[in-house]
């Protein structure tokens, strides 16, 4: 017996996540995990904490020089992080 309404498992999982409000937290987690690959090892070693709240990523850095360098690249970093996740997760980037 052949089923007429088959769906891809990927589509079913994404639909389940969206219906239960889990898509945004998953995308935020993926963005925080991608931070070290986006900025590279030189800047990721100075990163002490990353949090996302209301589409704003808060990044704590231990070096003021690294903070100033990343401030100049803020818009590029936001675009790269959103592209990596595949959704608009971050609209602002704040360095502490």
Secondary structure by P-SEA (a helix, b strand, c coil): ccccccccaaaaaaaaaaaacaaaaaaaaaaaaaccccccaaaaaacccccccccbbbbbbccaaaaaaaaaaaaaaaaaaaaaaccccccccccc
